[in-house]
Amino acid sequence: MKKETMNKGLKNIVFLGLVSCFADISSEMVYPIIPLYLTVVLGATPALVGVIEGIAESIASLLKVFSGYVSDRFQKKKAIAFSGYATGVLYKLALIFAGSWVGILTARVIDRFGKGIRTAPRDVMVAESADKASMGKSFGVHKMLDMAGSAFGILLSFILLTTMGEGSYKTIFIISVIPILIALFMFVFIKEPKGKRTIVEREHFWKNIKNLDGQLKLYLAVTFLFTLGNSSNSFLLLRAYDVGFSSSTAILLYFIYNITASSLAIPCGKLSDRIGRKIVLVAGYIIFSLVYFGFAVCSNKIFMILIFIIYGIYTAMTAGVERAFISEIAPKELKGTMLGLHSTLAGLALLPASVIAGLLWDGIGAFAPFVYGGVMSLLAAIILFKGLQKKSA
């Protein structure tokens, strides 16, 4: 019976991963070309790109803790996650009809709005389907499929852009609708625990925040601090463009990043199960710091390729592991809320982070936002190393 339960749990995790996979194929077909579309076609500055990304992320991030709270209270995680993924269709339609940076901003807000709704309930379903002894591996499986979808979407974007020309942005937007529809169909195969759903009455978590695990509160604070230096990935693509990559070859760099993260997600998840989450997370933050310092000084294409590979290693070490860590130490009745709060804090910090990055780029130089991000990441790693107890899994 236990083996049958584990098999059902793994099946759920795989299908949740496939939903993310196809959704990310759709998203990443368009995401890496949006900053290029804004700057090359619509004439936007890096500072404006930062404002657009920051506003989109921060507005939507407010929903992440709310959707987590609703998931905890009403226990309808599958329906909430589905509605979040369904906004991906509206996002692509908004991109197709956008004729200015305001239209792109609207589309990005719709996209992040959907992510804000779906992230927490999806992560809770992964956690509930996972075996406690292999929580890191389970989130690693999901992240592997998630990042594989991102990589494939980017590769499709590159192929379409090179075969149809750099004036084919809107054609790519139209084609990207297909994989999000497949993602929505995948929900047919995802199962929630059977039984009567009840509305769970409880006080709002912020009324009892002092009672939360100290390790959890510390990690949430470190997440906010770290993200203040972690600006939108749009700046990484603009930096590659600045070094000499074309629009299409810059997209290939983003593909290299995603394929690296996908291939290492499960090994890094297993490693965190074995040696503890703290060591893996601290190492990941240090690697991120080195990556950003690398972006600051990079002046040739070979070095830029290497930096994107190392950036993929950082993502593999942190993206799934941090969710496993929060799922383990959050109160059971607040698991969705805490996962949502983590995403909310990261999203809120991304607005000032992206605005600061854009202003530093325009005011000082292309290297400046990356020096700033590297310093902030190093500071976060030190606090995490000193503050988290060694026993933290």
PERARA-V402701 format. One record per residue. RES is the residue in one letter. PHI is phi in whole degrees, -180 to 180 (999 if undefined). BURIAL is b if it has 9 or more other ideal C-beta (glycine too) atoms within 8 Angstrom, else e. Layout:
res->{RES & RES}
phi->{PHI & PHI}
burial->{BURIAL & BURIAL}
//
This chain:
res->{M & K & K & E & T & M & N & K & G & L & K & N & I & V & F & L & G & L & V & S & C & F & A & D & I & S & S & E & M & V & Y & P & I & I & P & L & Y & L & T & V & V & L & G & A & T & P & A & L & V & G & V & I & E & G & I & A & E & S & I & A & S & L & L & K & V & F & S & G & Y & V & S & D & R & F & Q & K & K & K & A & I & A & F & S & G & Y & A & T & G & V & L & Y & K & L & A & L & I & F & A & G & S & W & V & G & I & L & T & A & R & V & I & D & R & F & G & K & G & I & R & T & A & P & R & D & V & M & V & A & E & S & A & D & K & A & S & M & G & K & S & F & G & V & H & K & M & L & D & M & A & G & S & A & F & G & I & L & L & S & F & I & L & L & T & T & M & G & E & G & S & Y & K & T & I & F & I & I & S & V & I & P & I & L & I & A & L & F & M & F & V & F & I & K & E & P & K & G & K & R & T & I & V & E & R & E & H & F & W & K & N & I & K & N & L & D & G & Q & L & K & L & Y & L & A & V & T & F & L & F & T & L & G & N & S & S & N & S & F & L & L & L & R & A & Y & D & V & G & F & S & S & S & T & A & I & L & L & Y & F & I & Y & N & I & T & A & S & S & L & A & I & P & C & G & K & L & S & D & R & I & G & R & K & I & V & L & V & A & G & Y & I & I & F & S & L & V & Y & F & G & F & A & V & C & S & N & K & I & F & M & I & L & I & F & I & I & Y & G & I & Y & T & A & M & T & A & G & V & E & R & A & F & I & S & E & I & A & P & K & E & L & K & G & T & M & L & G & L & H & S & T & L & A & G & L & A & L & L & P & A & S & V & I & A & G & L & L & W & D & G & I & G & A & F & A & P & F & V & Y & G & G & V & M & S & L & L & A & A & I & I & L & F & K & G & L & Q & K & K & S & A}
phi->{999 & -64 & -65 & -64 & -64 & -64 & -64 & -63 & -64 & -64 & -61 & -61 & -62 & -64 & -70 & -64 & -66 & -68 & -59 & -63 & -59 & -70 & -64 & -76 & -58 & -63 & -67 & -78 & -65 & -111 & -58 & -69 & -94 & -65 & -62 & -71 & -62 & -65 & -83 & -81 & -91 & -95 & 75 & -75 & -91 & -56 & -62 & -68 & -60 & -63 & -64 & -60 & -66 & -64 & -62 & -60 & -66 & -72 & -61 & -71 & -63 & -62 & -79 & -66 & -69 & -66 & -66 & -65 & -64 & -64 & -62 & -65 & -79 & -100 & 60 & -116 & -67 & -63 & -65 & -67 & -62 & -59 & -64 & -67 & -68 & -64 & -66 & -60 & -68 & -63 & -59 & -67 & -63 & -65 & -65 & -60 & -96 & -71 & -121 & -154 & -65 & -65 & -65 & -66 & -59 & -59 & -63 & -65 & -64 & -60 & -62 & -70 & -58 & -64 & -64 & -63 & -76 & -88 & -61 & -64 & -62 & -64 & -65 & -65 & -63 & -64 & -63 & -71 & -88 & -89 & -79 & -60 & -77 & -134 & -61 & -63 & -63 & -63 & -68 & -66 & -61 & -62 & -67 & -60 & -67 & -59 & -73 & -63 & -62 & -60 & -63 & -66 & -62 & -66 & -62 & -60 & -61 & -63 & -62 & -65 & -68 & -77 & -83 & -101 & 96 & -77 & -100 & -102 & -56 & -69 & -65 & -64 & -57 & -67 & -62 & -67 & -68 & -60 & -65 & -69 & -67 & -65 & -59 & -64 & -65 & -60 & -63 & -58 & -93 & -92 & -112 & -102 & -55 & -77 & 130 & -71 & -84 & -123 & -81 & -87 & -87 & -158 & -71 & -59 & -59 & -69 & -74 & -121 & -63 & -65 & -87 & -69 & -54 & -61 & -65 & -67 & -63 & -63 & -66 & -63 & -66 & -65 & -58 & -64 & -62 & -60 & -69 & -60 & -106 & -104 & -75 & -57 & -62 & -57 & -70 & -67 & -68 & -66 & -66 & -62 & -62 & -67 & -75 & 135 & -76 & -79 & -56 & -73 & -74 & -64 & -64 & -63 & -62 & -67 & -65 & -59 & -59 & -68 & -69 & -66 & -63 & -64 & -70 & -105 & -62 & -68 & -58 & -70 & -64 & -63 & -62 & -69 & -65 & -87 & -108 & 106 & -69 & -57 & -60 & -68 & -68 & -62 & -61 & -63 & -65 & -66 & -63 & -60 & -60 & -64 & -61 & -68 & -64 & -64 & -60 & -65 & -102 & -62 & -136 & -140 & -72 & -62 & -63 & -64 & -61 & -61 & -63 & -66 & -64 & -66 & -62 & -64 & -64 & -57 & -63 & -63 & -80 & -121 & -59 & -83 & -65 & -66 & -69 & -63 & -61 & -66 & -61 & -78 & -101 & -76 & -56 & -55 & -77 & -123 & -58 & -65 & -63 & -70 & -63 & -67 & -63 & -59 & -67 & -64 & -62 & -64 & -68 & -64 & -71 & -69 & -64 & -62 & -62 & -71 & -65 & -61 & -61 & -64 & -67 & -64 & -62 & -70 & -86 & -116 & 158 & -63 & -78 & -61 & -63 & -81 & -63 & -60 & -65 & -64 & -65 & -64 & -67 & -64 & -63 & -63 & -63 & -64 & -63 & -65 & -65 & -78 & -91 & -74 & -68 & -59 & -74 & -60 & -76}
burial->{e & e & e & e & e & b & e & b & b & b & b & b & b & b & b & b & b & b & b & b & b & b & b & b & b & b & b & b & b & b & e & b & b & b & b & b & b & b & b & e & e & b & e & b & e & b & b & b & b & b & b & b & b & b & b & b & b & b & b & b & b & b & b & b & b & b & b & b & b & b & b & b & b & e & b & b & b & b & e & b & b & b & b & b & b & b & b & b & b & b & b & b & b & b & b & b & e & b & e & e & b & e & b & b & b & b & b & b & b & b & b & b & b & b & b & b & b & b & b & b & b & b & b & b & b & b & b & e & b & b & e & e & e & b & b & b & b & b & b & b & b & b & b & b & b & b & b & b & b & b & b & b & b & b & b & b & b & b & e & b & b & e & e & b & e & e & e & b & b & e & b & b & b & b & b & b & b & e & b & b & b & b & b & b & e & b & b & e & e & b & e & e & e & e & e & e & e & e & e & b & e & e & e & e & b & e & e & e & e & e & e & b & e & e & b & b & b & b & b & b & e & b & b & b & b & b & b & b & b & b & b & b & e & b & b & b & b & b & b & b & b & e & b & e & b & e & b & b & b & b & b & b & b & b & b & b & b & b & b & b & b & b & e & b & b & b & b & b & b & b & b & b & b & e & e & b & b & b & b & b & b & b & b & b & b & b & b & b & b & b & b & b & b & b & b & b & e & b & e & e & e & e & b & b & b & b & b & b & b & b & b & b & b & b & b & b & b & b & b & b & b & b & b & b & b & b & b & b & b & b & e & e & e & b & b & b & b & b & b & b & b & b & b & b & b & b & b & b & b & b & b & b & b & b & b & b & b & b & b & b & b & e & e & e & e & e & b & b & b & b & b & b & b & b & b & b & b & b & b & b & b & e & b & b & b & e & e & b & e & e & e & b & e}
//
